[in-house]
Amino acid sequence: MRPTQPFRNPLRAARAPGRGLTAVCALALPAVLLACQVGLGSAAHAQEYGPAAAGTHAAADPAVQGRAKVQDRAKAQDRATITEGQVKEVGPGGVITYPSVTSCLTVTVRLGDGGLAGAHASLFQVPGELRSDEILTALAKLVGGRSVTAVQVKGAVGAWHPSYFTKAVESYGEGEQVPVPAGPDFDGLGREVAQGLGLPRDLVTVEDVPDGDQIVD
């Protein structure tokens, strides 16, 4: 689970049995974070959804073919892949894919019209993308004043200190102590996300999930 240079420290993630690590989702954690004993419980796996089946169109009717192409373009706009440090949205009935979420958190805002706005928060900044202390501001700007029915935070909860949303790990100078999570802080992360988005706390749920792709519809 995005222009400054990322940290180059090798990552040896502190994970409890049952959580794997792929090399895609995060850059390396510094040595100070390796001391953390992360209690990561098992959680529900994200369900995968395949693309909707294409309709049958009459090949002999150019008008039908033209309408089909417009519909296909509309469908494509309602599917988004959000990688580390990115913020995007899809319309009502759309699907968001967050690929290779390992040490990341995803934040999905469910809009009142059925659309989705999502952010893929990376523990360390990916070059050219948003830092962890920029991601909620960007997501709040994307949502704007639209009605929100729920906010879902999912990913490596135990790897995140709530303060990473207000001061990114790489923003600490030499000699400064980086806060280390003592364990999964579901409520702390929920409060931080709610505050960053300017939304009531009770709209936000936080869930620790196994490594891998997250697909939200």
Order of alpha helices (4+ residues) and beta strands (2+ residues): alpha-alpha-beta-beta-beta-beta-beta-alpha-beta-alpha-beta-beta
